[in-house]
Amino acid sequence: MIRIEHLNKSFGDLHVLKDITIEYKQGLCNMIIGASGSGKTVLLKTLIGLMKPDSGTVTFNGKDISSLPYAEKKHFRQNIGVLFQNSALFDFANVIENVMFPMDFFTDWSRKQKMERARYCLERVNVVGNDRKYPGELSGGMQKRVGIARAIALNPKYLICDEPNSGLDPETSIMIDQLIHGLTKEFGMTTVINTHDMNSILEIGDNIGFLHQGRMLWQGDRHSIFDTGCKELRDFVCANSLARNIMEKGSAPIHGQGL
C-alpha cells in the first residue's frame, strides 16, 4: 500500500498540489486521472521521488523513503518498477539488454541469472523471439511490452505507470491495459497509473483519484464514476464521446460487462 498524506507542492507562486491525501491499495490498479495541468504528472514524480514535496508525506507500507539513508533508499527502490510514457528504452541497447538494465544497476546477479530473469519477464509480457532487436525495430505496442518487462524485472512490490497507452491504437491499448491488470493481480503489486484514457479508466480502474486544479476532488472506482455528484468530474468524464453516450442513455454497462 502507498499512502499520501497532506501533500503540497509549489513552483514559485504556482501551487500545483494542494493538501493531497489518498491511499493506493495492493493488488489493485490505482489511477490518477484529471485534465492536463491538473497536477497528475507532478504527483506521480513526487510519488517516485523525482520531486520533493514542500510538505506532507509519501509512505510505502508505512515507510517514508525520503527519510532513509542513501544505501537503504537505493535498496528500497528495487521494489519500485516504473513504466515511462514513451517507454524510455535505450536505443543503443537491444531488447534483452534493456530488460537487464535494472538488474545491472541494482543486483550482483551473474549474467546467466540476469538473462534467465529477463527472458522470463519477456515471456510473461508475450515478447518472444525479439531478444536481439533494437527499440527502433519494434512497434509502439511492443516497445510498451518491453518497458513493462523491464519494470517488473526486479519483481517489484510497486508498479508506477505514466500514460501507458499514450500513442497506441485502441486495440493495442486494451491489450496493454489487460496485461498491466493481469500482472498486478498475479504478483500482488500496488499499481499506480497516471492516465486520461477513459477506456482504461472504465476497463481496469479499481481505485481512482480525480485531480482538479491540484486538489483531489473524488475517489472511487469505475463502477461509481458516472454517479459521483461531482460536477468537475462529470465534465471530465463526459468530454469523452463514449462516456457521454453512456451517460445520456442512462445505462451502466460497466456492471453488466463483468469488468
Summary of the structure (lengths in Angstrom):
residues: 259
radius of gyration: 18.7
end to end distance: 22.5
largest distance: 58.5
contacts: 805
relative contact order: 0.16
helix: 41%
strand: 23%
